[in-house]
């Protein structure tokens, strides 16, 4: 039974990759991405917090916030 559950999990996740969501400050000018919306690094954000995918944030050249590493 356990092996059936594992195989089912592998089958289902292979078709729908898990997308990690991150937060950045504003649509432009961000330098860091954050895993949580209430990270200390976002406390001074004045442009609005935007939710995006981790891969897209990394494609923009953003790096992980120092408070979260």
N, C-alpha and C positions, 0 to 999 in steps of 0.2 A: 504494500500500500504506500509506504514512504517513497519508494522509487517511482511510483506512478505520479505522485504529487510533484516530485522533483522534475520529472520529464515534462509534465504539463506546464510547470512554471517556465522551464527553458523554452518550450514551444511557444508559449504566449508572449514572452518577453523578446523573443527573436524577431517578431513582426512589428512590435511597437517599442522602439528604444525609449528608455527612460530619459527624459530631458530634465536636467537640473536647472532650476530657476535661480537667478541672482538679482540683486538690486544695484542700480547705479544712480548717481545724482544727475538728474536732467538728461535730456536727449543728446546734448553736446557738451564737450569739455570735461567729461568724467575721466579720471585717471585710475580709479580703483573700482572693483566690484565687491559686493558684500553678500554673504549667505543669508543674513537676517535683515529685515527691514528696519529694525530698531538698533542697529549696530552704532557704536559710538562714533565711528567714522562718517556716518551720515547725519550726525546731529547738526552740523552747520550748513546742510544743503538748503539752498534757497531757490533752486530751480525745479523742485518737485522730484520725487523718487520714482524711478521707472523700473518695472520688472521686465527682465529679459532672460534669454537662455545663457547658460555658462559659455557655450561655444561661440555665441554671437559676441559676448563681452570680450572673450579672448581674441576673436577676430579683429576687434577694434583696438587691440593692443593693451587692454586693461589688465591689471594684475590684482591679486587678492589684497584686500585691506590688511594693514599691519595689526589691527586689533583682533583679527580672526585667524591668523596663521599660527 
